[in-house]
Amino acid sequence: MADTEGNDQNPAVDQTPEEPSFSPQRLYLKDLSFETPKGTALFLRQWEPKIQQDLSTTSSKLGNDLFEVALRITITVKQEEDVLYLIEAEQGGIFKITGLSDQQLSQVLNTTCPNILFPYAREIIDSTVTKASFPPIMLPPVNFDSLFIAAVNKAKSDESAMAVQEENPVAH
């Protein structure tokens, strides 16, 4: 017969760190908008468009280890001051992320997740633009790692500037 007295496991003592894991749960189109304010008039003239691209990401915690990340891309195409067309796509994803420190989690939410979402958003933008009979827009790759590092460095710089201002207030 086996001895079971020495097999008591104290859950408080047996706390091994959770292994890091990352798993996309769902990728989806959250929002899509396409506008041609000038209507058919823009097809009747020659144009040399100027293209402006804006990009942003948001993230939120949905529950235990589940996070939603949304990548929003806005493309505005202008001829001089006239907007020829505007397209905005927001690609969303739900990701299960475990076993990361707060700093690692922030980096994954701001770099890895948008890197996964970007090709889907780029494809929906290209598809919508060509279906509207405009030339395709080939969005270049985005280096989310360098954008994240730049944002972190700017935040640190802003904190340092605020600390210096607090130490040396300007008298008026």
C-alpha positions in Angstrom: 0.0 0.0 0.0 1.3 3.4 -0.9 2.1 6.1 1.7 0.0 9.2 1.0 0.8 11.2 4.1 3.9 12.9 2.5 2.1 13.8 -0.7 0.4 16.9 0.6 1.1 19.7 -1.8 0.8 23.3 -0.5 -0.5 25.4 -3.4 1.2 28.5 -1.9 4.6 26.8 -2.1 4.2 25.2 -5.5 3.9 28.4 -7.6 6.0 28.0 -10.6 6.0 31.0 -12.9 3.5 30.8 -15.8 5.1 30.1 -19.1 4.7 32.9 -21.6 2.2 32.3 -24.3 0.7 34.3 -27.1 -2.2 33.2 -29.3 -4.5 35.1 -31.6 -8.1 34.1 -30.9 -9.9 36.1 -33.6 -9.1 38.7 -36.2 -11.9 40.8 -37.6 -12.8 44.0 -39.5 -14.1 46.4 -36.8 -14.9 49.4 -39.0 -14.6 50.5 -42.6 -15.5 53.8 -44.2 -15.0 55.0 -47.8 -15.9 58.5 -49.0 -15.6 60.3 -52.4 -16.8 63.8 -51.6 -16.4 65.0 -55.2 -18.4 62.1 -56.6 -18.0 61.4 -60.4 -16.5 64.9 -61.1 -13.1 63.6 -60.0 -13.1 61.0 -62.8 -13.5 63.7 -65.5 -10.2 65.4 -64.8 -6.5 64.6 -64.7 -5.1 64.5 -61.2 -1.9 64.1 -59.4 -2.9 63.0 -55.9 -1.2 63.7 -52.6 -1.6 60.8 -50.2 -1.6 61.2 -46.4 -1.5 58.1 -44.2 -2.4 58.2 -40.5 -2.0 55.1 -38.3 -3.0 54.5 -34.7 -3.5 51.5 -32.3 -5.5 51.0 -29.2 -5.7 48.1 -26.8 -7.9 47.0 -23.9 -8.2 44.1 -21.5 -11.3 42.0 -22.2 -10.9 39.5 -19.3 -8.5 37.0 -18.0 -5.5 37.1 -20.3 -7.6 38.3 -23.2 -6.8 41.6 -24.9 -8.4 43.4 -27.9 -6.0 45.4 -30.1 -7.3 47.6 -32.9 -5.3 49.1 -35.7 -6.8 52.1 -37.5 -5.4 53.3 -40.8 -6.8 56.4 -42.4 -5.8 57.3 -46.0 -6.7 60.7 -47.4 -6.1 61.4 -51.1 -6.1 65.0 -52.1 -5.7 67.1 -55.3 -4.5 70.4 -54.1 -7.1 71.2 -51.3 -9.9 68.9 -52.6 -10.3 65.5 -51.0 -10.7 63.0 -53.8 -11.3 60.1 -51.5 -10.9 59.1 -47.9 -10.7 55.5 -46.6 -10.5 54.5 -43.0 -10.2 50.8 -41.9 -10.0 49.5 -38.3 -8.8 45.9 -38.1 -9.3 44.3 -34.7 -8.0 41.3 -33.0 -8.5 39.4 -29.8 -5.3 37.9 -28.4 -4.7 35.5 -25.4 -1.4 36.6 -23.7 -0.1 35.0 -20.5 3.1 35.0 -18.5 4.5 38.4 -19.5 5.7 41.2 -17.3 3.9 44.6 -17.7 6.7 45.9 -19.9 6.7 42.8 -22.1 2.9 42.9 -22.3 3.0 46.6 -23.4 5.6 45.8 -26.1 3.6 42.8 -27.4 0.3 44.8 -27.5 2.0 47.7 -29.3 4.3 45.8 -31.7 3.5 42.1 -32.2 -0.3 42.5 -32.4 -0.3 45.4 -34.9 2.2 43.5 -37.0 -0.3 40.7 -37.2 -3.2 43.0 -38.0 -1.5 45.2 -40.5 -1.6 42.9 -43.6 -5.4 42.4 -43.1 -6.0 46.1 -42.9 -3.7 46.8 -45.9 -5.6 44.2 -48.0 -9.1 45.6 -47.1 -7.9 49.1 -48.0 -6.4 48.0 -51.3 -9.5 45.9 -52.2 -12.0 48.7 -51.3 -10.0 51.3 -53.3 -9.8 49.2 -56.4 -13.5 48.2 -56.2 -14.2 52.0 -56.3 -12.2 52.1 -59.6 -9.2 53.9 -58.2 -5.6 52.8 -58.6 -4.4 50.4 -55.9 -2.7 51.8 -52.9 0.4 49.8 -52.0 0.9 50.6 -48.3 4.5 50.1 -47.3 5.4 47.9 -44.4 5.3 49.6 -41.0 8.0 49.0 -38.4 5.9 48.9 -35.2 9.0 48.1 -33.1 10.7 51.4 -34.0 7.4 53.3 -33.5 7.1 51.8 -30.1 10.7 52.6 -29.1 10.3 56.2 -30.3 7.0 56.6 -28.3 8.7 55.2 -25.2 11.7 57.5 -25.6 9.4 60.5 -26.2 7.5 59.6 -23.0 10.8 59.4 -21.0 12.0 62.7 -22.5 8.7 64.4 -21.6 8.9 63.0 -18.1 12.4 64.4 -17.7 11.4 67.8 -19.0 8.5 67.9 -16.5 10.8 67.0 -13.7 13.2 69.8 -14.6 10.3 72.2 -14.8 9.1 71.2 -11.4 12.7 71.6 -9.9 13.2 75.0 -11.6 9.8 76.8 -11.8 9.8 80.0 -13.9 8.7 83.0 -12.0 6.4 85.5 -13.8 
